[in-house]
Amino acid sequence: MDNKRRQFITSLIQASAAAAAGGTIVGAFVEENKNKPLTLRPPGALKEEDFLKTCIRCGLCVEACKNRENKVIIDGNEIITLKLGAPGDNVAIGTPYFIARTGPCFMCDDIPCMYACPTGALTPDMCKNDKGEVAIDYAKMGVAVIDPSSCIAFWGLQCTACYRACPEMDKAITIEWKKNERTGKHAYRIPVVHEDACTGCGMCEMACVTEKAAIKVFPRDVFLGKAGDRYVKGWDKKDQQRVKNASTKTTTETGRSKLSPVQNLNQGVTWDQ
């Protein structure tokens, strides 16, 4: 084989390998930048789909979080809440996120990360109450969820770690007393999460004493249900306002609802002829 032919084949193999590697890298980049529904975003973040379109991956929110005034030191280590997504983090590359178990949001009153955002991906509009007041207490980063099977308070042990760690104590998490039927003498002190007051900061998850946290924070869109306009709390004037413009023409139709009442009652019944 002459040198020119050998050179050509070598170049062809190298080009093929480079193309394959490039395809793998591009594929990995695309996969990393897909919507990851379990990602926790900073306070003021838009809905995930809009957030990914609006965030320019500048990292200014992460810098603002790192340089905040109320630094938190635990066991000699400074806890930095926000991180920038990197390859392998399983979040969109370059976007801000936090892990509640190891670095929750410490609820800075001045919300430096939100006001550092130049594009509105983090916006005060997402931290407002009904009166239009902006405060960290109105942030909706996620919602805490308790696993009763692994929460030792449900076993009867006296643990209130999540309750005491909650910055919205007696609002987002309360303690409910229940009789311990097993012993007949003691009481359960059960933590209860109230999603309307929970900011999703994750401080409860970090404080949980179990090996794997029995209370976890999830994005609200992932965990919370939605009753829709067909159902309303008749005793709640605020909820009545929610559905005041709802269509009255909306109907629910299933295979069973197409049948007449008599057909439904007689379903599965065989009559003797």
C-alpha positions as CSV (number, residue, x, y, z in Angstrom):
1,M,0.0,0.0,0.0
2,D,1.5,3.4,-1.0
3,N,1.9,6.2,1.4
4,K,-0.9,8.4,-0.2
5,R,-3.4,5.6,0.1
6,R,-2.4,4.8,3.7
7,Q,-2.7,8.5,4.5
8,F,-6.1,8.7,3.0
9,I,-7.4,5.7,4.9
10,T,-5.9,7.0,8.2
11,S,-7.5,10.4,7.6
12,L,-10.9,8.8,6.8
13,I,-10.8,6.7,10.1
14,Q,-9.8,9.8,12.1
15,A,-12.6,11.8,10.5
16,S,-15.2,9.1,11.2
17,A,-14.0,8.9,14.9
18,A,-14.2,12.6,15.3
19,A,-17.7,12.7,13.8
20,A,-18.9,9.9,16.1
21,A,-17.4,11.7,19.1
22,G,-18.9,15.0,18.0
23,G,-22.3,13.3,17.7
24,T,-22.0,11.8,21.1
25,I,-21.1,15.2,22.6
26,V,-23.9,17.0,20.9
27,G,-26.3,14.3,21.9
28,A,-25.2,14.5,25.5
29,F,-25.5,18.3,25.4
30,V,-29.1,18.1,24.0
31,E,-30.1,15.5,26.6
32,E,-28.6,17.6,29.4
33,N,-30.6,20.7,28.2
34,K,-34.0,19.0,28.2
35,N,-36.6,20.0,30.8
36,K,-35.8,18.1,34.0
37,P,-39.0,18.2,36.0
38,L,-37.5,17.5,39.4
39,T,-35.1,20.5,39.3
40,L,-35.4,23.1,42.1
41,R,-35.0,26.6,40.8
42,P,-34.1,29.9,42.8
43,P,-36.9,32.1,44.2
44,G,-38.8,34.0,41.5
45,A,-38.2,31.5,38.8
46,L,-40.7,31.3,35.9
47,K,-42.5,28.1,35.1
48,E,-39.8,25.6,34.0
49,E,-40.5,25.8,30.2
50,D,-40.5,29.6,30.2
51,F,-37.5,29.7,32.6
52,L,-35.4,27.6,30.2
53,K,-36.4,29.9,27.3
54,T,-35.6,33.1,29.3
55,C,-32.5,32.2,31.3
56,I,-29.3,33.1,29.4
57,R,-27.0,31.0,31.6
58,C,-25.1,34.1,32.8
59,G,-24.5,32.9,36.4
60,L,-25.2,36.2,38.0
61,C,-27.8,34.7,40.3
62,V,-25.3,32.2,41.5
63,E,-22.7,34.9,42.1
64,A,-25.2,36.9,44.1
65,C,-26.1,33.9,46.2
66,K,-22.4,33.2,46.8
67,N,-21.7,36.8,47.9
68,R,-24.9,37.2,50.0
69,E,-24.6,38.9,53.4
70,N,-26.2,36.2,55.5
71,K,-23.6,33.5,54.9
72,V,-24.3,30.2,56.5
73,I,-21.4,28.2,58.1
74,I,-22.0,24.5,59.1
75,D,-19.2,22.5,60.6
76,G,-16.7,25.0,59.3
77,N,-18.0,24.9,55.8
78,E,-19.8,27.7,54.0
79,I,-23.1,26.5,52.4
80,I,-23.6,27.8,48.9
81,T,-27.2,27.3,47.8
82,L,-27.2,27.9,44.1
83,K,-25.1,25.9,41.6
84,L,-24.8,26.2,37.8
85,G,-25.7,23.1,35.9
86,A,-22.7,21.2,34.6
87,P,-22.4,18.1,32.5
88,G,-23.5,15.1,34.6
89,D,-25.6,17.2,37.0
90,N,-28.8,16.0,35.3
91,V,-30.0,19.6,34.9
92,A,-30.0,22.0,31.9
93,I,-26.3,23.0,31.5
94,G,-25.5,26.5,32.8
95,T,-28.8,27.0,34.6
96,P,-29.1,27.7,38.3
97,Y,-30.5,25.1,40.7
98,F,-30.2,23.9,44.3
99,I,-30.2,20.6,46.2
100,A,-32.4,20.9,49.3
101,R,-30.7,18.2,51.2
102,T,-27.2,19.7,51.1
103,G,-27.7,23.4,50.2
104,P,-31.3,24.7,50.7
105,C,-32.4,28.3,50.1
106,F,-31.8,30.3,53.3
107,M,-34.6,32.8,52.5
108,C,-32.6,36.0,52.2
109,D,-34.9,39.0,52.8
110,D,-33.5,41.0,50.0
111,I,-33.6,38.0,47.5
112,P,-30.2,38.9,45.9
113,C,-30.3,36.1,43.4
114,M,-33.7,37.2,42.0
115,Y,-32.7,40.8,41.6
116,A,-29.4,39.9,39.9
117,C,-31.2,38.3,37.0
118,P,-31.0,40.5,33.8
119,T,-33.7,38.7,31.8
120,G,-36.7,38.2,34.0
121,A,-36.1,34.4,34.3
122,L,-36.2,35.2,38.0
123,T,-38.8,37.8,38.6
124,P,-40.5,39.5,41.6
125,D,-43.8,38.7,39.9
126,M,-43.4,35.1,41.1
127,C,-42.8,36.3,44.8
128,K,-45.9,38.4,45.2
129,N,-48.9,37.9,47.5
130,D,-52.5,38.8,46.7
131,K,-51.9,42.4,47.5
132,G,-48.9,42.7,45.1
133,E,-46.3,42.8,47.9
134,V,-43.0,41.2,47.1
135,A,-41.2,39.1,49.8
136,I,-39.2,35.9,50.0
137,D,-42.1,34.5,52.2
138,Y,-44.2,34.4,49.0
139,A,-41.8,32.4,46.9
140,K,-42.9,29.1,45.5
141,M,-39.8,27.2,44.7
142,G,-41.4,23.9,45.5
143,V,-43.4,22.1,48.2
144,A,-42.3,19.8,51.0
145,V,-43.7,16.2,51.1
146,I,-43.5,13.8,54.0
147,D,-43.1,10.0,53.7
148,P,-45.0,8.7,56.8
149,S,-43.3,5.3,56.5
150,S,-39.8,6.6,57.1
151,C,-40.6,9.7,59.3
152,I,-39.8,8.7,62.8
153,A,-42.4,11.1,64.2
154,F,-45.0,8.7,62.7
155,W,-43.4,5.9,64.6
156,G,-44.0,7.7,67.9
157,L,-40.5,9.0,68.4
158,Q,-40.3,12.7,69.5
159,C,-38.8,14.4,66.5
160,T,-39.7,17.9,65.4
161,A,-36.5,18.7,63.4
162,C,-38.3,19.7,60.2
163,Y,-40.8,21.8,62.1
164,R,-38.1,23.7,64.0
165,A,-36.0,24.3,60.9
166,C,-38.9,25.7,58.9
167,P,-38.5,29.5,58.5
168,E,-42.3,29.6,58.2
169,M,-42.9,27.8,61.5
170,D,-46.5,27.2,62.4
171,K,-47.5,28.3,58.9
172,A,-45.8,26.0,56.4
173,I,-45.3,23.2,58.9
174,T,-47.4,22.6,62.0
175,I,-47.5,19.8,64.6
176,E,-50.6,17.7,65.0
177,W,-51.0,15.7,68.2
178,K,-52.5,12.2,68.0
179,K,-53.0,9.5,70.6
180,N,-50.6,6.6,70.3
181,E,-53.0,3.6,70.3
182,R,-50.1,1.2,70.5
183,T,-49.0,2.3,74.0
184,G,-52.1,4.0,75.1
185,K,-50.0,6.5,77.1
186,H,-48.0,8.6,74.7
187,A,-48.8,11.0,71.9
188,Y,-47.7,11.2,68.3
189,R,-46.4,14.7,67.3
190,I,-47.0,14.6,63.6
191,P,-45.6,17.2,61.2
192,V,-48.1,18.5,58.7
193,V,-47.1,20.5,55.6
194,H,-49.4,23.3,54.4
195,E,-48.6,23.8,50.7
196,D,-50.2,27.3,50.5
197,A,-47.6,28.6,52.9
198,C,-44.6,26.4,52.0
199,T,-42.0,28.2,49.9
200,G,-40.0,25.0,49.0
201,C,-36.8,26.4,50.5
202,G,-35.7,22.9,51.6
203,M,-34.5,23.8,55.1
204,C,-36.7,21.1,56.5
205,E,-35.2,18.4,54.2
206,M,-31.7,19.5,55.2
207,A,-32.6,19.2,58.9
208,C,-34.3,15.8,58.7
209,V,-32.5,13.4,61.0
210,T,-33.1,10.2,59.0
211,E,-30.4,8.6,56.9
212,K,-32.4,9.5,53.7
213,A,-34.6,12.5,54.3
214,A,-38.2,11.5,55.2
215,I,-39.3,15.0,54.1
216,K,-38.4,16.1,50.5
217,V,-39.0,19.1,48.4
218,F,-40.4,18.7,44.9
219,P,-41.3,21.3,42.3
220,R,-44.9,22.3,42.8
221,D,-46.0,21.4,39.2
222,V,-44.7,17.9,39.8
223,F,-46.3,17.1,43.1
224,L,-49.5,19.2,43.5
225,G,-52.7,18.2,41.9
226,K,-55.2,20.6,40.3
227,A,-59.0,20.4,40.9
228,G,-59.9,22.4,37.8
229,D,-62.8,24.7,37.2
230,R,-65.4,22.0,37.8
231,Y,-64.9,22.0,41.6
232,V,-65.0,24.9,44.0
233,K,-64.9,25.4,47.8
234,G,-68.3,26.9,48.3
235,W,-67.3,28.2,51.7
236,D,-64.2,30.0,50.4
237,K,-64.9,33.4,48.7
238,K,-61.4,33.4,47.3
239,D,-61.9,30.1,45.6
240,Q,-65.2,31.2,44.2
241,Q,-63.3,34.0,42.5
242,R,-61.0,31.5,40.9
243,V,-63.9,30.0,38.9
244,K,-66.1,33.0,38.3
245,N,-65.2,33.1,34.6
246,A,-65.2,29.3,34.2
247,S,-67.2,27.9,31.2
248,T,-70.5,26.2,32.1
249,K,-70.4,24.2,28.9
250,T,-67.5,22.0,30.1
251,T,-68.6,18.4,30.5
252,T,-66.8,15.2,31.6
253,E,-67.5,12.3,29.3
254,T,-66.4,8.7,29.9
255,G,-67.4,5.3,28.6
256,R,-69.8,5.0,31.5
257,S,-71.3,8.5,31.3
258,K,-72.5,7.7,27.8
259,L,-74.8,5.0,29.2
260,S,-78.2,5.7,30.6
261,P,-78.8,5.3,34.4
262,V,-80.6,2.0,33.7
263,Q,-77.8,0.7,31.6
264,N,-75.3,1.6,34.3
265,L,-77.4,-0.2,37.0
266,N,-77.7,-3.3,34.9
267,Q,-74.1,-3.4,33.8
268,G,-72.8,-7.0,34.1
269,V,-76.2,-8.4,34.8
270,T,-77.4,-11.3,32.6
271,W,-81.2,-11.7,32.4
272,D,-82.9,-15.0,31.9
273,Q,-84.9,-15.0,28.6
